[in-house]
Amino acid sequence: MATEIEKAAERVAKLRAQAEKVSGPLVEAEAQLQAAEEAEAARRAERAEDYNREFVDSWRERADSVVASGDEFYDKFAEAISAEPWFQAYAEYRAARHKRGHVLTEAQRAQRALGETVTVPEPRWFAAEVGEDIAKLVEKRAYEMAAEYSQGLEDEREARLSGKG
């Protein structure tokens, strides 16, 4: 009768034989996978080189077509924003500045035509900085709102102190 050690050794030997039997195809499959991955990486690198060459050769045309395609959207944007009441009001405000400049320029021209010394000041042109103007208006309104709140606190305090609240 076989001892426990002999039985265990026999079992290990059988399992080793089975493992060797299946490990051969596994090693072969892993090698095939690695070869396929390397081949795909090589094909991918070749396609990348072709793509990069094509892109380098055509970037100017592509950039020009993209820029031109934005014109239609800019026109849509301008149309949409022009319909906004705040935009119209801001444009009128800016137009008033420009109109003043035209008046000054015409007055200077008239003085020169009359042979007079030009006493009309040079027009000052102001850059349209709508973002800064909006920020200034927001800050002004925020200050007014905070002042209203502060006044409310003072009124509440006074009412309490005077026994009315």
C-alpha positions as CSV (number, residue, x, y, z in Angstrom):
1,M,0.0,0.0,0.0
2,A,1.2,3.4,-1.0
3,T,2.0,5.9,1.7
4,E,0.5,9.3,2.0
5,I,3.7,10.8,0.7
6,E,3.8,8.6,-2.3
7,K,0.2,9.4,-3.1
8,A,0.8,13.1,-2.8
9,A,4.0,12.8,-5.0
10,E,2.1,10.8,-7.6
11,R,-0.7,13.5,-7.6
12,V,1.9,16.3,-8.0
13,A,3.5,14.4,-10.9
14,K,0.2,14.0,-12.7
15,L,-0.7,17.7,-12.2
16,R,2.8,18.7,-13.5
17,A,2.3,16.6,-16.6
18,Q,-1.1,18.2,-17.2
19,A,0.3,21.7,-16.7
20,E,3.1,21.0,-19.1
21,K,0.6,19.7,-21.6
22,V,-1.5,22.9,-21.5
23,S,1.3,25.3,-21.0
24,G,2.8,24.5,-24.4
25,P,-0.3,25.8,-26.3
26,L,-0.5,28.8,-23.8
27,V,3.1,29.8,-24.5
28,E,2.4,29.4,-28.2
29,A,-0.8,31.5,-28.0
30,E,1.0,34.2,-26.0
31,A,3.8,34.4,-28.6
32,Q,1.2,34.7,-31.4
33,L,-0.6,37.5,-29.5
34,Q,2.7,39.4,-29.0
35,A,3.5,39.0,-32.7
36,A,0.0,40.3,-33.7
37,E,0.3,43.2,-31.3
38,E,3.8,44.1,-32.7
39,A,2.5,43.9,-36.3
40,E,-0.5,46.1,-35.4
41,A,1.8,48.6,-33.7
42,A,4.0,48.7,-36.9
43,R,0.9,49.2,-39.1
44,R,-0.3,51.9,-36.7
45,A,3.0,53.7,-36.8
46,E,3.0,53.6,-40.6
47,R,-0.5,55.0,-40.8
48,A,0.5,57.7,-38.3
49,E,3.4,58.7,-40.5
50,D,1.1,58.8,-43.6
51,Y,-1.5,60.9,-41.7
52,N,1.1,63.3,-40.3
53,R,2.6,63.8,-43.8
54,E,-0.8,64.5,-45.3
55,F,-1.7,66.9,-42.5
56,V,1.6,68.8,-42.8
57,D,1.0,69.1,-46.6
58,S,-2.6,70.3,-46.2
59,W,-2.7,72.3,-43.0
60,R,-2.9,75.7,-44.8
61,E,-6.0,74.7,-46.9
62,R,-7.6,73.2,-43.8
63,A,-6.9,76.3,-41.7
64,D,-8.3,78.5,-44.4
65,S,-11.5,76.5,-44.8
66,V,-12.1,76.4,-41.1
67,V,-11.6,80.2,-40.8
68,A,-14.0,80.8,-43.7
69,S,-16.6,78.4,-42.2
70,G,-16.8,80.7,-39.2
71,D,-18.0,83.7,-41.2
72,E,-21.6,82.4,-41.4
73,F,-21.7,81.8,-37.7
74,Y,-20.3,85.2,-36.9
75,D,-23.0,86.7,-39.0
76,K,-25.6,84.7,-37.1
77,F,-24.0,85.8,-33.8
78,A,-24.0,89.5,-34.9
79,E,-27.7,89.3,-36.0
80,A,-28.7,87.6,-32.7
81,I,-26.8,90.0,-30.4
82,S,-28.0,93.0,-32.4
83,A,-31.6,92.1,-31.5
84,E,-30.9,92.4,-27.8
85,P,-32.2,95.6,-26.2
86,W,-29.1,96.0,-24.0
87,F,-26.8,95.7,-27.1
88,Q,-28.8,98.3,-29.0
89,A,-28.6,100.7,-26.0
90,Y,-24.9,100.1,-25.6
91,A,-24.4,100.7,-29.4
92,E,-26.3,104.0,-29.1
93,Y,-24.2,105.0,-26.2
94,R,-21.0,104.3,-28.2
95,A,-22.4,106.0,-31.3
96,A,-23.0,109.2,-29.2
97,R,-19.3,109.2,-28.4
98,H,-18.4,108.8,-32.0
99,K,-20.9,111.5,-33.1
100,R,-19.2,113.9,-30.7
101,G,-15.9,113.2,-32.4
102,H,-17.4,113.9,-35.8
103,V,-18.8,117.2,-34.6
104,L,-15.4,118.2,-33.3
105,T,-13.7,117.2,-36.5
106,E,-16.2,119.1,-38.6
107,A,-15.9,122.2,-36.4
108,Q,-12.1,122.1,-36.8
109,R,-12.5,121.8,-40.6
110,A,-14.9,124.8,-40.6
111,Q,-12.5,126.9,-38.6
112,R,-9.6,126.0,-41.0
113,A,-11.8,126.8,-44.0
114,L,-12.6,130.2,-42.5
115,G,-8.9,130.8,-41.8
116,E,-9.5,131.0,-38.1
117,T,-7.2,129.6,-35.4
118,V,-8.5,126.1,-34.5
119,T,-9.8,126.3,-31.0
120,V,-11.9,123.2,-31.1
121,P,-10.2,120.4,-29.1
122,E,-9.1,117.2,-30.8
123,P,-11.6,114.4,-30.6
124,R,-10.7,111.7,-28.0
125,W,-11.4,108.2,-29.2
126,F,-12.3,105.7,-26.6
127,A,-11.8,102.0,-27.1
128,A,-15.0,100.0,-26.8
129,E,-14.4,97.9,-23.7
130,V,-17.8,96.4,-23.2
131,G,-16.5,93.9,-20.7
132,E,-15.0,96.6,-18.5
133,D,-18.2,98.7,-18.9
134,I,-20.3,95.8,-17.8
135,A,-18.1,95.1,-14.9
136,K,-18.2,98.8,-13.8
137,L,-22.0,98.8,-14.1
138,V,-22.3,95.6,-12.1
139,E,-20.0,97.0,-9.4
140,K,-22.0,100.2,-9.3
141,R,-25.3,98.3,-9.0
142,A,-23.8,96.0,-6.4
143,Y,-22.6,99.0,-4.3
144,E,-26.1,100.5,-4.6
145,M,-27.7,97.2,-3.5
146,A,-25.3,96.9,-0.6
147,A,-26.0,100.5,0.5
148,E,-29.7,99.8,0.4
149,Y,-29.1,96.7,2.6
150,S,-26.9,98.7,5.0
151,Q,-29.6,101.4,5.2
152,G,-32.1,98.6,6.1
153,L,-29.8,97.4,8.9
154,E,-29.4,100.9,10.2
155,D,-33.2,101.5,10.1
156,E,-33.8,98.2,11.9
157,R,-31.2,99.1,14.6
158,E,-32.7,102.5,15.0
159,A,-36.2,101.0,15.3
160,R,-35.0,98.6,18.0
161,L,-33.1,101.2,19.9
162,S,-36.0,103.6,19.8
163,G,-38.4,100.9,21.0
164,K,-40.4,100.9,17.8
165,G,-39.3,97.5,16.5
